[in-house]
Amino acid sequence: MRFIQLRKPDPEDAEPALLAADEKVVKKGFLRKLKKVALKITFTEKLLAAYFCATDRKTPLKAKAILMAALAYFVVPADLIPDFIIAFGFTDDISVLIAAINSVKKHITEEHVGKAQVWLDVND
């Protein structure tokens, strides 16, 4: 996981090593963290749909790289505003996630949303 990136990332030229590192972090901790904070955020379904989009083999590499980086930022506890700070802890995470989701929303399909709804129903 890249904590500090000295150059602007280029989604058109996603580096396989960075994408693989982000994907490892996301697959290891995303669903666990989502279960802990689901009641604190209002867009859990969209966030979960983004996760299913990012892990879908049919998703273009550019969209996958954007989503994986944002989801990894959400998972890793070391970020700009620590998550334990009441009322502000998730503001940076949410900002990053909303920006990422909005930038690739055309790739988040009804299938991804359906999987998110099923997962939420099962894990209620």
C-alpha positions as CSV (number, residue, x, y, z in Angstrom):
1,M,0.0,0.0,0.0
2,R,1.4,3.4,-0.9
3,F,1.1,5.8,2.0
4,I,2.9,8.6,0.3
5,Q,3.0,9.0,-3.5
6,L,5.5,11.6,-4.7
7,R,4.0,11.8,-8.1
8,K,0.4,12.0,-9.4
9,P,-0.9,8.5,-10.1
10,D,-1.8,7.9,-13.8
11,P,-4.8,5.6,-14.0
12,E,-4.1,5.1,-17.7
13,D,-0.8,3.5,-16.8
14,A,-1.7,1.6,-13.6
15,E,1.4,0.0,-12.2
16,P,0.7,-3.7,-11.7
17,A,2.7,-3.8,-8.4
18,L,0.8,-0.9,-6.9
19,L,-2.6,-2.4,-8.0
20,A,-1.7,-5.8,-6.6
21,A,-0.6,-4.3,-3.3
22,D,-3.9,-2.3,-3.0
23,E,-5.9,-5.4,-4.0
24,K,-4.2,-7.4,-1.3
25,V,-5.0,-4.8,1.4
26,V,-8.6,-4.5,0.2
27,K,-9.3,-8.2,0.0
28,K,-7.8,-8.8,3.4
29,G,-9.6,-6.0,5.3
30,F,-12.5,-4.3,3.4
31,L,-15.4,-6.5,4.4
32,R,-14.3,-6.7,8.0
33,K,-14.0,-2.9,8.3
34,L,-17.3,-2.3,6.5
35,K,-19.1,-4.5,9.0
36,K,-17.6,-2.3,11.8
37,V,-18.6,1.0,10.3
38,A,-21.7,0.3,8.2
39,L,-24.0,2.1,10.6
40,K,-21.7,5.2,10.6
41,I,-21.8,5.8,6.9
42,T,-24.9,6.5,4.7
43,F,-23.7,5.0,1.4
44,T,-22.8,1.5,2.5
45,E,-24.6,-0.1,-0.5
46,K,-22.7,2.1,-3.0
47,L,-19.5,1.4,-1.3
48,L,-20.1,-2.3,-1.4
49,A,-21.1,-2.1,-5.0
50,A,-17.8,-0.3,-5.7
51,Y,-16.0,-3.2,-4.0
52,F,-17.8,-5.8,-6.2
53,C,-17.0,-3.6,-9.2
54,A,-13.3,-3.4,-8.2
55,T,-13.1,-7.2,-7.8
56,D,-14.9,-8.0,-11.0
57,R,-12.7,-9.4,-13.8
58,K,-14.8,-7.5,-16.4
59,T,-14.0,-4.1,-14.9
60,P,-11.5,-2.1,-16.9
61,L,-8.0,-1.7,-15.4
62,K,-8.3,2.1,-15.0
63,A,-11.6,1.8,-13.0
64,K,-10.2,-1.1,-11.0
65,A,-7.1,0.9,-10.1
66,I,-9.1,4.0,-9.0
67,L,-11.4,1.9,-6.8
68,M,-8.7,-0.3,-5.3
69,A,-6.7,2.7,-4.3
70,A,-9.7,4.4,-2.7
71,L,-10.8,1.2,-1.0
72,A,-7.3,0.5,0.3
73,Y,-7.2,4.0,1.8
74,F,-10.5,3.2,3.6
75,V,-9.1,0.0,5.0
76,V,-5.7,1.2,6.2
77,P,-6.0,2.8,9.6
78,A,-3.1,5.2,9.0
79,D,-4.6,8.1,7.0
80,L,-5.0,11.9,7.0
81,I,-7.6,12.0,9.8
82,P,-7.5,9.0,12.1
83,D,-10.7,7.0,12.1
84,F,-11.1,7.1,15.9
85,I,-11.7,10.9,16.0
86,I,-15.4,11.2,16.6
87,A,-17.4,13.0,13.9
88,F,-14.3,13.7,11.8
89,G,-12.5,10.3,11.6
90,F,-14.2,9.1,8.4
91,T,-14.5,12.4,6.5
92,D,-11.3,12.0,4.6
93,D,-12.1,8.3,3.8
94,I,-15.6,9.3,2.7
95,S,-14.3,12.1,0.5
96,V,-11.8,9.8,-1.3
97,L,-14.4,7.1,-1.7
98,I,-17.1,9.4,-3.1
99,A,-14.6,10.9,-5.6
100,A,-13.5,7.4,-6.7
101,I,-17.1,6.1,-7.0
102,N,-18.2,9.1,-9.0
103,S,-15.3,8.9,-11.3
104,V,-16.0,5.3,-12.3
105,K,-19.8,5.1,-11.7
106,K,-20.5,4.0,-15.3
107,H,-18.6,0.8,-14.5
108,I,-20.7,0.0,-11.4
109,T,-23.4,-2.2,-12.9
110,E,-26.8,-3.4,-11.7
111,E,-25.0,-6.8,-11.0
112,H,-22.6,-5.1,-8.6
113,V,-25.5,-3.3,-6.9
114,G,-27.5,-6.6,-6.7
115,K,-24.5,-8.3,-5.1
116,A,-24.3,-5.5,-2.6
117,Q,-27.9,-5.7,-1.7
118,V,-27.7,-9.5,-1.2
119,W,-24.6,-9.1,1.0
120,L,-26.3,-6.5,3.1
121,D,-29.4,-8.7,3.5
122,V,-27.3,-11.7,4.6
123,N,-25.1,-9.7,6.9
124,D,-27.8,-7.6,8.6
